[in-house]
Amino acid sequence: MIARVRELHRRLRRDEGFTIIEMIVVVAILGVVLAMVQQTTIMAQKDVSSNSSRLDQLQQSKVAMDSVSKVLRTSVLPTQLEGSCPTCDDAAFITGDSRSVSFYANINNDSNVIGPSQVSYTLATTGATAGDLTEYIHGPNPHAATDHNYQYTCTVATAGCVVRSRVLAHHVDTTQAVFTYYDASGAVITPPLNVTTLPLVDSIDVVIKVKASKFTPAVTLTERVTLPNADAVANESASS
């Protein structure tokens, strides 16, 4: 044992260095370690990106669903708000198909002084905005508190006129229906809605599917929205 230690000391004093084989082995081991570290880093980055995309998709879906369902529930016949509206249809809904809907909504109407707004939700299917689900709100023209003859021709530049739009969600799936309409018996109403079927809408299924990344599964939210006032009997005392 003592002899081996002495031999080792002699080799160290001779400063013989490393052989080429030893260098190759060290470089190979270092390469394997670096490859493992790089792979781990890439996987961690993908997980972070995937989680971020998933959360973004979920947030967009929730914001869009909350907004659409909340306002849809306020759909109302203008005559229920003691209004005579020559340019309004005899239904709460103005138009409707599988990817867009327009209706009268009782929002921004404290004490029934302003009147119902025209609201629409539209999913763009073409162009640069394809996949954008947009909300559009148009309040009635400014009028006296006792004037219920609601008109909707004012613009953003008109004082007291509420006209605004916002994109609720991006990257919404354009290949499937967002809106499905049902009558009081639960039967599906085939879109697009027309003068006969518009007054029959009693509930709506809203399906919002957001997919912002090809590496992340899409987030899909579905909700059945009941419409308690959409088909209610018109106010008998409505002004004319």
Helices and strands as residue ranges (DSSP letters): H 2-14, H 20-72, G 78-81, E 93-96, E 100-105, G 110-112, E 117-123, E 133-138, E 163-169, E 179-182, E 188-189, G 198-200, E 203-210, E 219-226
